[in-house]
C-alpha cells in the first residue's frame, strides 16, 4: 500500500464505546479511540499534528459512508461526527467537507446532522 505508512494497521478497542443494554454510544470514548488511533499511526502526540499529516486546510474532503444497512448497520454517525470535528479543528472549512453515499435517499436514513458540527 503506498503512502507514508505502508502496510501499517492500528487497532483501537474499548468495551466502553457502546452500552449494548441501552444501545447508546459513549461519544467521549469514541473520540478518545479515534485520537489514540491517529496518534499511534503517526507517532504524533497531538491530534492536530496527526490529522495534519494527511489533510491541510485547503483540501476538500469527502467522507464516504455506508448507509445501505441503515438504521442498524451503517457508518456510525458518532464516528463520522468525530472525524468532522478533527477536520475542522485543523482548519478545514465546513463548506469543504462532504459526507456522501451512492444514493442520496440512503444518506437521509442516518442522523449524521445530529453529530456533525
Secondary structure, DSSP 8 states (H G I E B T S, - for coil): --STTTT-------GGGEETTTTEE-HHHHHHHHHHHHHHHH--SSHHHHHHTT--TT--EEEE---TBTTTBS--HHHHHHHHHHHHHTT--GGGEEEE-SSHHHHTTS-GGGT--
